Every structure is written in structure tokens, then in C-alpha cells.
């Protein structure tokens, strides 16, 4: 479960940061949005992770 949350958080952070930097947004807004996306990604994969992982 912990691994799924780490993957979700990392993936959410990375995708939001890349999208923000590609859109030429200020760095502080990119990091803020990436942090929120990381939390949302971790929460979503924690919620849906047990359905996808084979324990």
C-alpha cells in the first residue's frame, strides 16, 4: 500500500511540474500545483490501489 501511494504522489507531482513548466508558469505556482497534484495522486492511488494490486 505504501509503495502505491509513493508512486501516485511522485507521478502526480512530476506530471503537474512538467505541465506547469511547459506552460511557462512561475516556479512558485508550479511547485504549489505540483504539491497539490502529488497529494491528490497519492490519495487516489491509495483509494483505488487495492483494486489494482495483487497482495
C-alpha positions as CSV (number, residue, x, y, z in Angstrom):
1,X,0.0,0.0,0.0
2,X,2.8,2.4,0.9
3,X,4.5,1.8,-2.4
4,X,1.3,2.5,-4.4
5,X,1.0,5.8,-2.5
6,X,4.6,6.8,-3.2
7,X,4.2,6.0,-6.9
8,X,0.9,8.0,-7.1
9,X,2.4,11.0,-5.3
10,X,5.6,11.0,-7.4
11,X,3.7,10.6,-10.6
12,X,1.2,13.4,-9.8
13,X,4.0,15.7,-8.7
14,X,6.1,15.0,-11.8
15,X,3.3,15.4,-14.3
16,X,2.0,18.6,-12.8
17,X,5.5,20.1,-12.6
18,X,6.3,19.2,-16.2
19,X,2.9,20.6,-17.4
20,X,3.4,23.8,-15.4
21,X,7.0,24.3,-16.7
22,X,5.9,23.7,-20.2
23,X,3.2,26.3,-19.9
24,X,5.9,28.9,-18.7
25,X,4.2,29.4,-15.3
26,X,6.1,31.0,-12.4
27,X,8.1,28.5,-10.4
28,X,6.3,29.1,-7.2
29,X,2.9,28.3,-8.8
30,X,4.4,25.3,-10.5
31,X,5.6,23.9,-7.1
32,X,2.3,24.7,-5.4
33,X,0.3,23.0,-8.1
34,X,2.7,20.0,-8.2
35,X,2.4,19.6,-4.4
36,X,-1.4,19.5,-4.6
37,X,-1.2,17.1,-7.5
38,X,1.2,14.9,-5.6
39,X,-1.2,14.7,-2.6
40,X,-4.2,14.0,-4.9
41,X,-2.3,11.3,-6.8
42,X,-1.3,9.6,-3.6
43,X,-4.8,9.7,-2.2
44,X,-6.3,8.5,-5.5
45,X,-4.0,5.5,-5.8
46,X,-4.4,4.7,-2.1
47,X,-8.2,4.6,-2.6
48,X,-8.0,2.7,-5.9
49,X,-4.8,0.8,-5.3
50,X,-6.2,-2.3,-3.5
51,X,-8.3,-2.9,-6.6
52,X,-5.3,-3.0,-8.9
53,X,-2.6,-4.7,-6.8
54,X,-2.2,-8.4,-6.1
55,X,-1.4,-8.8,-2.4
